Amino acid sequence: MAQDFTRYAVQATNSAGTVFTANSNDAVIGIRVANILTTAITVDVFVSVGGSTTRYIVKSLSIPPASSVELVAGGAKFVMQSSDVLKVQASAADAADVYVSVVDAISA
């Protein structure tokens, strides 16, 4: 069965913003966060499990100016289940570009 690859691209701000909400068993296969400012920033990337309990992928990660970090890479992945919400927050407004790759509706 063919897999449905999906991407989400958002800009992180200084308040927690939703990247995407899982609608089934979805596998996150890549997260890249790029600092687009000329000063260092910190970012939080986390999953709101079931829409309520916060579980961090990374917390207060410092990213130098004009740099990026790959949070899920090299064949790593994690599964989000229906109603889990991936969120991101930066230390400054409009500070980072976030690109997430997902396999939607993992087949059995």
Residue pairs with C-beta under 8 A, 6 or more apart in sequence:
1 107
3 103
3 104
3 106
3 107
4 103
4 104
4 105
5 101
5 102
5 103
5 104
6 101
6 102
6 103
6 104
7 99
7 100
7 101
7 102
8 19
8 20
8 86
8 98
8 99
8 100
8 102
9 97
9 98
9 99
9 100
10 17
10 19
10 88
10 97
10 98
11 94
11 96
11 97
11 98
12 33
12 43
12 88
12 89
12 90
12 95
12 96
12 97
12 98
13 89
13 90
13 93
13 94
13 95
14 89
14 90
14 91
14 92
14 93
14 95
15 89
16 44
16 87
16 88
16 89
17 87
17 88
17 89
18 85
18 86
18 87
19 86
19 87
19 88
19 98
19 100
20 85
20 86
20 100
20 102
21 83
21 84
21 85
21 86
22 80
22 81
22 82
22 83
22 84
22 85
22 86
23 82
23 104
23 105
24 81
24 82
24 104
24 105
24 106
25 79
25 80
25 81
25 82
25 105
25 106
26 79
26 80
26 81
26 102
26 103
26 104
26 105
26 106
27 77
27 78
27 79
27 80
27 102
27 103
27 106
28 72
28 77
28 78
28 79
28 80
28 86
28 100
28 101
28 102
29 72
29 77
29 101
29 102
29 103
30 70
30 72
30 73
30 99
30 100
30 101
31 45
31 57
31 70
31 71
31 72
31 98
31 99
31 100
31 101
32 68
32 69
32 70
32 71
32 98
32 99
32 100
33 43
33 45
33 61
33 63
33 68
33 69
33 71
33 88
33 96
33 97
33 98
34 63
34 67
34 68
34 96
34 97
34 98
34 99
35 41
35 63
35 64
35 65
35 66
35 67
35 68
35 95
35 96
36 66
36 94
36 95
36 96
36 97
37 65
37 92
37 95
37 96
38 65
38 66
39 65
39 92
40 62
40 63
40 64
40 65
41 62
41 63
41 90
41 91
41 92
41 95
41 96
42 60
42 61
42 62
42 63
42 90
42 91
43 58
43 60
43 61
43 63
43 88
43 89
43 90
43 91
43 95
43 96
44 56
44 58
44 59
44 60
44 61
44 87
44 88
44 89
45 56
45 57
45 58
45 61
45 71
45 86
45 87
45 88
45 98
46 54
46 55
46 56
46 57
46 59
46 86
46 87
46 88
47 54
47 55
47 57
47 80
47 84
47 85
47 86
47 87
48 54
48 84
48 85
48 87
49 55
49 84
50 83
50 84
51 83
51 84
51 85
57 71
57 72
57 78
58 71
61 69
63 69
63 96
72 78
77 103
79 106
80 86
86 100
88 96
88 98
90 96
